[in-house]
Amino acid sequence: AQSVTQLGSHVSVSEGALVLLRCNYSSSVPPYLFWYVQYPNQGLQLLLKYTTGATLVKGINGFEAEFKKSETSFHLTKPSAHMSDAAEYFCAAYTGTASKLTFGTGTRLQVTL
Amino acid sequence: NAGVTQTPKFQVLKTGQSMTLQCAQDMNHNSMYWYRQDPGMGLRLIYYSASEGTTDKGEVPNGYNVSRLNKREFSLRLESAAPSQTSVYFCASSGGTSVQETQYFGPGTRLLVL
């Protein structure tokens, strides 16, 4: 069964520091991968997605993620954190089964001054 | 465009009561979904509707029923609420069920079952 693992339920970075949120997936077939962001008391918003093509994917708000098949990873990065980046981030994957989007447990990002 | 809207925003129920959560989208999407979000568990799919007139079970369907009223609306019903159904419920929609499609989420309904 497909699973998505996010390492670290809470990550704290200083404003201006690198943001790295980790996501690994387990699957015997190439998955389709997504990162969503959830701001407090709001729904989820798509940050970026990998389906086919270039393995380095750029998203909104300066975030990007790299699909590494050999490491079964899809880590999310941003070179310089901003206070407005404080939110919960979810990695998700499709395995090809129609409509079945599997989410990780989420990582809450805290940005400090 | 309002996107995906959900009502109510917040609800308190007593064990055994019933209620219906409403969801509507104005993006002319074919597919709609209901998820629940619990601390430390991410989002889990309850039911989905690939197209008008069809519904299918997701990962955690027990205790819930759904209705795809028309292309715009997809409701979730709790017939006899239990404390284990205390959660935040999200509705989402997408153009189709292809992996290329992005799911768009509503703002959520916070449900507390006492």
Interface residues (C-beta under 8 A of the other chain):
Chain A: V4 S9 Y32 F34 Y36 N41 Q42 G43 L44 Q45 L46 K49 T51 F90 A92 Y94 G96 A98 S99 K100 L101 F103 G104 T105 G106
Chain B: V4 S31 Y33 G40 M41 G42 L43 R44 L45 Y48 A50 D56 G58 F90 A92 T97 V99 Q100 T102 Q103 Y104 F105 G106 P107 G108
